[in-house]
Amino acid sequence: MNRVWVYLSAMLIGLSLTTLVFGGQPGYSPEPGKSLAPVEKSEASKEAMGEVVNVDPARLSLVIKAGGKELTFRVAEQAAKALVTLKPGDKVMLQYTEAHGMRTVQEIRKG
């Protein structure tokens, strides 16, 4: 009987770890404690203007406040060099695309 409980416990722990590792959500946000609501799929380029809340060049992520909401973006490689020039409070204009529930910045303009 004890073997059965040990076996079941091991299976549940393994399943839990598998879910943690491979169970990413499409609205994943690289910042702990912040969730990114899934957005509609679209390949068309869009623009957002707002104020920088947080910038993380190492994770290629950017959070801006626009229209009273905080929006989290992943930054494409070609736009990544602009991240090092940004700081909280800067006004930015972003050109981005949305795909698979993620917003990806293609161009960052400061000012």
Secondary structure as UniProt FT lines:
FT   HELIX           2..22
FT   TURN            26..27
FT   TURN            32..33
FT   STRAND          42..56
FT   HELIX           57..59
FT   STRAND          61..66
FT   TURN            67..68
FT   STRAND          69..75
FT   HELIX           77..85
FT   TURN            88..89
FT   STRAND          91..99
FT   TURN            100..101
FT   STRAND          102..110
//
